[in-house]
């Protein structure tokens, strides 16, 4: 089968699969980067801070959708690895139906709470209006994000990482064009960036599904496949829900961190802007780790479905080797390109940057230093977490997420009173370490037990319920 990762050289397979995902992730970051750069350079640094400060909130809502769709894709990869085409069709059809329900529920919940959450986080008044309208538009476009995530996720579950890359390159260019059109030409300062993002996401989702059913006609669901089966639904939810909860728990920790930064901004002017800008660089450097995580989900998921358990542990070791290489290259790039990137995000002639530009750059350099030291632990989180999810240990991701939350809260509500603002920056690395202390031993314990004591064994069968 095309995209089969159950045979062949794992070093080559993981590299060839993860590289297009890495490039695609870079393109996806352009969605947010374009919003930030164009808003920061054409409106003001305050507007950029407003858009940037919404990251933890959008991660909370969109992360739930991302976790669920990632779980659905794992189920597809299990069936595909087992060679069960009927199971692939049924899992795709049921996933699409569940995604419609998820999009409706998340939209209905998130839109009314956009303002109250920002107030609860004590968002500085000069950033509030920009943050609110960006969130308002993005939340109304949740369906577009869900559509893209499930479309790209299914393609990658089949071992095809190149098609999502092509789609994202096209839609990233569309996003840039729409940002300029809405913000510069139509003067839509508050809603232009969000509107450009959701239109681009919707286009990406539609293109992925069109490609899926043209490229793989045998996987196009038949009429009987659209029937919601109890076992299939339980399996999809059983894999996806723990991952969604894990994302939600992690996002809550990020909200607490943003809350602490908003409070620190009065004593340390410019720290919110510095953090928002540096986070964009962090997201770019983390693309290689997220790509390796996606590769692990597909590689381990297919081999788990094919019952080739010996290849799973081998694949994770290879993933960590690539993680170390990514860490070294990323650190070098961040040192060389740091100033040019920061100058893209922050216009020192507008907003708070007029007064605090030097302080913003100092905060950013310190934050970037901490990230560069601890990035390998982030790579380990993605690799071991996705591998565990793919072999049926989805509940482990919730425990890891809870440990991340505890570590973040300890830093931003406890240690920050002892060492000050550096604790807010160190909250991320400490959260990664806390998760790794659980995920790594859990993975090796679980792979030792493969085939004998995996939980919910019936739900993870590759048979199709009738």
C-alpha positions in Angstrom: 0.0 0.0 0.0 1.1 3.6 -0.6 2.4 5.2 2.5 3.0 1.8 4.3 5.4 2.4 7.2 5.3 -1.2 8.5 8.2 -2.3 6.4 11.5 -0.8 5.2 14.2 1.3 6.8 12.8 3.3 9.7 15.5 5.9 9.6 14.6 6.7 6.0 10.9 6.4 6.5 10.7 8.7 9.5 12.9 11.3 7.8 11.0 11.3 4.5 7.7 11.5 6.3 8.6 14.1 8.9 10.4 16.5 6.6 7.3 17.5 4.6 5.4 17.7 8.0 8.1 20.1 9.3 7.8 22.3 6.2 4.0 22.2 6.5 4.2 23.2 10.2 6.5 26.1 9.2 3.9 27.2 6.7 1.1 26.8 9.3 3.1 29.1 11.6 2.9 31.7 8.9 -0.8 32.0 9.6 -0.1 33.4 13.0 3.2 35.0 12.1 1.6 37.0 9.3 -1.1 38.1 11.6 1.5 39.3 14.1 4.0 40.9 11.7 1.4 42.7 9.6 -0.6 43.9 12.6 2.6 44.9 14.4 4.1 46.8 11.5 0.9 48.4 10.0 -1.2 49.1 13.1 1.0 49.2 16.3 3.0 47.1 18.7 0.0 47.3 21.1 -2.1 45.6 18.4 0.6 43.0 18.0 0.6 42.3 21.7 -3.2 42.0 21.7 -3.2 39.4 19.0 -0.2 37.6 20.5 -1.7 37.5 24.0 -4.6 35.4 22.7 -2.3 32.4 22.0 -3.0 30.6 25.3 -6.8 31.0 24.9 -6.9 29.9 21.3 -4.7 27.0 22.3 -7.3 26.0 24.9 -10.2 25.8 22.4 -8.5 24.8 19.2 -6.3 22.4 21.2 -9.4 20.4 22.1 -10.2 20.1 18.5 -6.6 19.3 17.6 -6.5 16.5 20.2 -9.7 14.9 19.1 -8.8 15.0 15.4 -5.3 13.7 16.2 -6.9 10.8 18.1 -9.2 10.1 15.2 -6.2 10.0 12.8 -4.5 7.4 15.0 -7.5 5.1 14.6 -7.3 5.5 10.8 -3.6 4.7 10.9 -4.3 1.5 13.0 -6.8 0.2 10.4 -4.5 1.2 7.5 -1.5 -0.6 9.1 -3.7 -3.7 9.5 -4.7 -3.5 5.8 -8.4 -3.2 6.8 -9.7 -0.9 4.1 -13.3 -1.2 5.3 -12.2 -0.1 8.7 -10.4 2.9 7.2 -13.6 3.9 5.3 -15.7 3.5 8.4 -13.3 5.4 10.7 -13.0 8.3 8.1 -16.8 8.6 7.8 -17.4 8.5 11.6 -14.6 10.9 12.2 -16.1 13.5 9.8 -19.5 13.2 11.4 -18.0 13.6 14.9 -16.0 16.6 13.7 -19.2 18.5 12.7 -20.6 17.9 16.2 -17.4 19.0 17.8 -17.2 22.2 15.7 -20.8 23.2 16.6 -20.3 22.6 20.3 -16.9 24.4 20.6 -18.2 27.4 18.7 -21.3 27.7 20.8 -19.2 27.5 24.0 -16.3 29.7 23.1 -17.8 32.8 21.4 -19.7 34.1 24.4 -16.7 33.7 26.7 -14.1 35.5 24.6 -14.5 38.8 26.5 -14.9 37.3 30.0 -11.8 35.2 29.7 -9.7 38.1 28.6 -10.9 40.1 31.6 -10.3 37.2 33.9 -6.7 37.1 32.6 -6.4 40.9 33.4 -5.4 41.7 29.8 -3.9 45.2 29.8 -6.4 47.7 28.6 -4.3 49.0 25.7 -4.3 45.4 24.2 -7.9 44.4 25.1 -9.8 45.5 22.0 -7.4 44.0 19.5 -7.3 40.7 21.5 -11.1 40.5 21.8 -12.0 41.0 18.2 -9.2 38.6 17.0 -10.6 35.9 19.4 -14.2 36.6 18.3 -13.5 36.0 14.7 -11.2 33.0 15.2 -13.8 31.3 17.5 -16.5 31.7 14.9 -14.1 30.0 12.4 -13.5 26.9 14.6 -15.2 24.7 12.0 -12.6 25.7 9.4 -9.8 24.7 11.8 -11.4 21.4 12.6 -11.9 20.7 8.9 -8.3 21.3 8.1 -7.0 19.3 11.1 -9.1 16.2 10.2 -8.3 16.4 6.5 -4.5 16.7 7.0 -4.6 14.2 9.8 -6.2 11.5 7.7 -3.8 12.0 4.9 -0.8 11.7 7.2 -2.4 8.6 8.9 -2.2 7.0 5.4 1.5 7.9 5.2 1.1 10.9 2.9 2.7 13.9 4.4 3.4 15.7 1.1 -0.1 16.6 0.1 -0.8 18.6 3.3 2.5 20.4 2.7 1.4 21.5 -0.8 -2.0 22.6 0.5 -0.5 24.6 3.3 2.0 26.4 1.0 -0.9 27.5 -1.2 -3.1 28.6 1.8 -0.2 30.3 3.6 0.3 32.5 0.6 -3.5 33.1 0.5 -3.3 34.1 4.2 -0.6 36.7 3.5 -2.6 38.2 0.7 -5.8 38.3 2.7 -4.0 39.9 5.7 -2.7 42.7 3.5 -6.1 43.1 1.8 -8.2 43.2 4.9 -5.8 45.2 7.2 -4.0 47.5 4.8 -6.5 48.0 2.0 -9.9 47.6 3.8 -8.5 49.1 7.1 -10.0 46.2 9.1 -7.6 46.6 12.0 -9.4 44.6 14.6 -10.9 41.7 12.6 -8.8 41.5 9.5 -6.1 39.1 10.8 -8.6 36.6 12.3 -10.8 36.7 9.2 -7.8 36.0 6.9 -6.8 33.1 9.1 -10.1 31.3 9.1 -10.7 31.7 5.4 -7.3 30.2 4.7 -7.9 27.3 7.1 -11.2 26.6 5.5 -9.6 26.5 2.0 -6.9 24.2 3.3 -9.4 21.8 4.8 -11.5 21.6 1.6 -8.4 21.0 -0.5 -7.2 18.2 1.8 -10.5 16.3 1.6 -10.8 16.8 -2.2 -7.3 15.4 -2.6 -8.0 12.5 -0.2 -11.0 11.2 -2.2 -9.5 11.7 -5.6 -6.1 10.1 -4.7 -7.6 7.3 -2.7 -11.0 6.5 -4.3 -11.1 3.1 -2.5 -11.2 5.0 0.8 -14.1 7.2 -0.1 -16.9 6.2 2.4 -19.9 4.3 1.0 -23.4 4.9 2.2 -23.2 2.2 4.8 -20.0 3.6 6.2 -21.7 6.8 7.4 -23.8 4.9 9.9 -22.5 5.8 13.4 -21.4 2.5 15.0 -21.3 2.2 18.8 -17.9 0.4 18.9 -16.3 2.7 16.2 -17.6 5.8 18.0 -16.3 4.6 21.4 -13.0 3.8 19.8 -12.6 7.2 18.2 -13.6 9.0 21.3 -11.6 6.7 23.5 -8.4 7.6 21.6 -9.2 11.3 20.9 -10.8 12.5 24.1 -7.8 11.9 26.4 -5.6 13.7 24.0 -8.1 16.6 23.8 -8.2 16.7 27.6 -4.4 16.8 27.7 -4.3 19.7 25.3 -7.0 21.5 27.4 -5.0 20.9 30.7 -1.8 22.2 29.0 -3.7 25.3 27.7 -5.0 26.1 31.2 -1.4 26.2 32.4 -0.5 28.5 29.5 -3.4 30.8 30.5 -2.2 30.9 34.0 1.3 31.9 32.7 -0.2 34.6 30.5 -2.2 35.8 33.6 1.1 36.1 35.5 2.8 38.0 32.7 -0.1 40.4 32.4 0.3 41.2 36.1 4.1 41.5 35.8 3.7 44.0 32.9 3.0 46.9 35.4 6.3 46.3 37.2 8.2 45.1 34.1 6.8 47.2 31.2 7.1 45.5 27.8 7.3 42.0 29.1 3.9 41.0 27.5 5.0 42.3 24.1 8.4 40.6 24.5 6.8 37.3 25.4 4.3 37.5 22.5 7.1 38.1 20.0 9.5 35.5 21.4 6.7 32.9 21.4 6.5 33.2 17.6 10.1 32.3 17.3 9.6 29.5 19.8 6.7 28.1 17.6 9.0 28.2 14.5 11.8 26.3 16.3 9.3 23.8 17.7 8.1 22.9 14.2 10.7 20.1 13.9 9.6 18.6 17.2 5.9 18.7 16.3 6.8 17.1 12.9 8.6 14.3 14.7 5.6 13.8 16.9 3.3 13.5 13.9 5.7 11.0 12.4 5.6 8.9 15.5 1.8 8.9 15.6 1.7 7.6 12.0 4.7 5.3 12.2 3.8 3.7 15.6 0.0 3.7 14.8 0.5 1.7 11.6 3.0 -0.7 13.2 0.7 -1.2 16.1 -2.1 -2.1 13.7 0.2 -4.5 11.9 1.3 -6.0 15.2 5.0 -5.2 14.4 5.7 -4.1 18.0 9.5 -4.4 17.6 9.6 -1.6 15.1 7.8 0.8 17.5 10.6 1.1 20.1 13.1 1.3 17.3 11.2 4.2 15.7 11.1 6.2 19.0 14.8 5.9 19.4 15.3 7.2 15.8 12.9 10.0 16.6 15.0 11.1 19.5 18.2 11.0 17.4 16.6 13.4 15.0 15.4 15.5 18.0 19.0 16.1 19.1 20.0 17.1 15.5 17.0 19.5 15.4 18.0 21.0 18.8 21.6 21.8 17.6 20.5 23.3 14.3 17.6 25.3 15.9 19.9 26.8 18.6 22.3 28.0 15.9 19.5 29.5 13.8 18.0 31.3 16.8 21.3 32.9 17.7 22.0 34.2 14.2 18.4 35.2 13.3 17.1 36.5 16.6 17.5 40.2 16.1 16.1 40.3 12.5 13.1 38.2 13.6 12.3 40.4 16.7 12.5 43.5 14.6 9.9 42.0 12.3 7.5 41.6 15.2 8.1 44.7 17.2 8.0 48.2 15.6 10.1 50.4 18.0 8.4 53.5 16.7 4.9 52.6 17.9 3.0 51.7 21.1 4.8 50.7 24.2 7.9 49.9 22.1 8.7 53.6 21.8 9.5 53.7 25.5 10.5 50.1 26.3 12.1 48.6 23.2 15.5 47.9 24.8 13.8 46.2 27.8 11.6 44.1 25.4 14.7 42.9 23.6 16.4 42.0 26.9 13.4 40.1 28.1 13.2 38.2 24.8 16.9 37.2 24.8 16.6 35.8 28.3 13.4 33.8 27.4 15.1 32.5 24.2 18.1 31.4 26.2 15.9 29.2 28.5 14.1 27.7 25.5 17.3 26.8 23.7 18.7 25.0 26.8 15.6 22.9 27.3 14.2 22.3 23.8 15.3 18.6 23.7 12.8 18.0 26.6 10.0 19.4 24.4 11.0 17.1 21.6 10.8 14.2 24.0 7.3 15.2 25.0 6.1 15.1 21.4 7.8 11.9 20.5 6.9 9.8 23.6 3.4 11.3 24.0 2.4 10.6 20.4 3.9 7.1 20.5 2.0 6.2 23.6 -1.2 7.5 22.1 -0.7 5.4 19.0 -0.3 2.1 21.0 -3.5 2.6 23.0 -2.2 4.5 26.0 -4.2 7.7 25.4 -4.9 8.1 29.1 -1.2 8.6 29.8 -1.4 11.9 27.9 -3.9 13.2 30.4 -1.6 12.4 33.3 1.4 14.0 31.5 -0.8 17.1 30.9 -1.7 17.3 34.5 1.9 17.2 35.5 2.6 20.0 33.1 -0.2 22.0 34.7 1.2 21.5 38.2 4.7 22.5 37.1 3.5 25.7 35.3 1.3 26.7 38.3 4.2 26.1 40.7 6.4 28.4 38.7 3.9 31.3 37.9 2.1 31.3 41.3 4.9 30.2 43.6 8.5 30.7 42.3 7.6 34.0 40.6 7.3 35.6 44.1 10.9 34.4 44.9 12.9 35.0 41.7 10.5 37.3 39.8 9.7 37.3 36.1 12.2 34.6 35.1 9.9 32.1 36.7 7.2 32.9 34.1 9.7 32.2 31.3 11.0 29.0 33.0 7.4 27.7 33.4 7.5 26.2 29.9 10.8 24.2 30.4 9.8 22.9 33.8 6.4 21.8 32.4 8.2 19.8 29.7 10.5 18.1 32.2 7.6 17.2 34.4 5.8 15.5 31.5 9.0 13.6 30.4 9.5 12.2 33.9 6.2 10.4 33.4 6.1 9.8 29.6 9.5 8.2 29.1 9.2 5.4 31.7 5.6 4.8 30.8 6.5 4.3 27.2 9.1 1.6 28.0 6.8 0.0 30.5 4.0 -0.1 27.9 6.1 -1.5 25.1 7.2 -4.3 27.4 3.6 -5.2 27.9 2.5 -4.9 24.2 0.2 -7.8 23.2 -0.8 -8.7 26.8 -2.1 -6.0 29.1 -3.0 -3.0 26.9 -6.1 -1.2 28.2 -9.4 -1.2 26.4 -8.1 -4.0 24.2 -11.5 -4.6 22.5 -11.8 -1.0 21.5 -8.4 -1.1 19.8 -9.1 -4.2 17.8 -8.7 -3.7 14.1 -12.0 -5.5 13.4 -15.0 -3.4 12.2 -18.2 -3.4 14.3 -21.3 -4.2 12.3 
